[in-house]
Amino acid sequence: MFREMIRGVTYLSTGHLQYGATGRSLDPLLPGLGIWFVVLAPVVGGLIYGPLVSRFAPEARGHGVPEVMYAVNRLGGRIRPQVPVVKSLASAVCIGSGGSVGREGPIVQIGSALGSVTGQLARVSESQLRLLVACGAAGGISATFNAPIAGVFFALELILRNFETRSFGLVVLSSVTADAIGRAAFGSLPFLKLAAFNFTSPLELVLYAGLGVLATGVGFAFVRVLYTGEDIADRLWTGPEWLRPAAGGILLGLLLLAVPQMYGVGYPVLQLAIAGHYAILVLVGLLAAKILATSMTMWIGGSGGVFAPSLFMGAMLGSAYGAIAHELLPHLASSAGAYGLVGMGAVFAAAARAPITAVLIIFELTGDYRIILPLMIAIVVATALSNLLSGDTIYTLKLRRRGVDLDAGDLSSLMAQITVAEAMGEIPSPLAPEQSLRSVIARFAVERSEVLPVIDSRGTLLGIVAAVDVEQAITQGHDGPSAVELAHASHELRADESLKDAVPALANSEDEGLPVLAAHSDQVVGWLTHRRLLRAYNERMNRP
C-alpha cells in the first residue's frame, strides 16, 4: 500500500510513475506549467503533509528510525496508534512530491508502530512489546528489500541493540513471514536490478579498502551537513511549523529544477549509475546534489528515510571511484559497477555504524557470494574510521541532540542536557576581604545561607566562609581574623558545564553549594546548591 501511495502521488505530481531518471520531462497532466511544475510540486506537497504531521503526530517528521530506537529504549516500546497512519500518508506525499528521501525509514517506523499497537491491544508485557516493535522493523526491511536476513540483523543491531537468542527467534519469524508475503506481492527478484559482480584478484582488496576510506568521508559529510543545516534552518524559521515544509519546498523545488535526478527515492538513477551510464564528473555531481537534496528535505520538516539516500551516495561514490581505478589499473580493477555495489554498503555503514546489516543487505541484493570479501573489507574500514571521527551515528546523533543518550541511563542523560547556568541561583550576599570576624558573625546572624563567598572589588572569588569556620574561630578565641583569612578554597563550577559534571563536585563538597564562574572569565555569576540542582532536574523531567 505504501509503495502504491508513493507511485500515485508521484503520478499526480509529475504525470510519471518514476520521475527522477526521466530528465527534465514535462508533466503531461499540466503541460501549461512547462518544467516549472517541479518547483510547485514540493510546495503543494508541503501544504498537505506539513499540517498533517504538526497536528496529529510530530514524531512522524524526519527519518523515523531514531523515533523507533527511542520508543524501544525509553518508552518501553510504546508508539501512539496514529503514527503508522500519519507516517504512511506524510512520507508518501513527501516522497511523491519530490522529497529526496527514502521509503525504508518510514517502512521501519510504520512496521514498528503496527507491532507496538498490536502489543498494546493484546496487553503484553513491556519486554514483549519491545520485541514486537523490533519484529515490525524487521518485517518492513525484509519485505521492502526482499532481504529477510538483513531485516533480522537491522532489528537486532539498530533497534534492540542486542543479539539475545529469544529475540533472534521471534524476529526471524517476523522477517520470514514478511518476506514470504512480499515475494507473493512483488516476485522473488530483488527490487533493484544490479550488475553482475566481478572480483579478479586478492590485490584488489587494497582498492576496496581505499573505497572504505572515501566512504567514511562521505558518510561523515552527510551527517554534518544534515544536522548543521537543520540547526541553521531552526534558527532562521520563525513561522508556524505546519507551514515550514511548504515554504522550504520552494528551495527544494529549485534544486530539483537544476538536478531533476534528485526527485524522490532515486533508485532508477542509482541503477543507471551502477550500469555505467554516467561520466565520472556527473557521478560526483549527483553525489554532492544528493547530500544537499536529502538534507534540505529534512531541514524543511520532510518525512522520509536516510537509508536509501545513503545507498544512492555510495553508488555514486563507488561508481566514480571504480571508473578511475579501472582507467589507472585496468588489469587489477574490475568494473566500476562492482565498486558502486560495495560503495552502497560502505557509505551506509559509515553513516549508521551497522556493519552486519550493511554487509547482508548488499549481499542479499546481489545474491552473489563473491562480493563478500570486498564488501567486508570496505565496510570494516568505513565503520572503524567513522567510529574514530564521531561517537554517534546518523540515528543516535538525532537523539543526543535532544539530550537522549541510548548508552546511558535516563538520569545521566537528562542531567547532561541541563547546564549549570539553568540551575544556579543568586550569589549569597558576599563578604568583603577586609571584613572583621565580628562583622562576619553579624552577617551570618541575618543571612539564611550557611556559607558566604568572599569576593574582591573586581568580582574575583577569593574563597568561601562557612558557618563552621566562624564557630571554630570563636571557640579558639580568635577575634582578629578577617573574612579572607577565615575563607577556605572551594571547587568552582563553570556556567556552561552540565549538571552531569556538577554532581560529583557537589557530592564531594562539605559546603552548602558551590560558586559558579562565567564560562570564559573568573567572574562569579551564580551559586549552585543540591536543592537547586534537584529542582532543575525535576522541572526538565516533567517538561512536556
Buried (B, 14 or more C-beta within 10 A) or exposed (E): EBBEBBBEBBBBBBBBEBBBBBEEBBBEEBEEBEEBBBBBBBBBBBBBBBBBBBEBBEBBBBBBBBBBBBBBBBBBBBBBEBBBBBBBBBBBBBBBBBBBBBBBBBBBBBBBBBBBBBBBEEEBEEEBBBBBBBBBBBBBBBBBBBBBBBBBBBBBBBBBBEEEEEBBEBBBBBBBBBBEEBBEEBEEEBBBEBBEBEBEEEEBBEBBBBBBBBBBBBBBBBBBBBBEBBEEBEEEBEEEBBBBBBBBBBBBBEBBBEBBBBBBBBBBBBBBBBBBEBEBEBBBBBBBBBBBBBBBBBBBBBBBBBBBBBBBBBBBBBBBBBBBBBEEEEEBBBBBBBBBBBBBBBBBBBBBBBBBBBBBBBBBBBEBEEBBBBBBBBBBBBBBBBBEBBEBBBBBBBBBBEBBBBEBEEEBBBBBBBBBBBBBBEBBEBBBBEBBBEEBBEBBEEBEBEBBBBBEEEBBBBBBBBBEBBEEBEEEEEEEBBBBBBBBEBEEBBBEBBBBBBBEBBEEBEBBBBBBBBEEEEBBBBBBBBEBBEEBBEEBEEEE
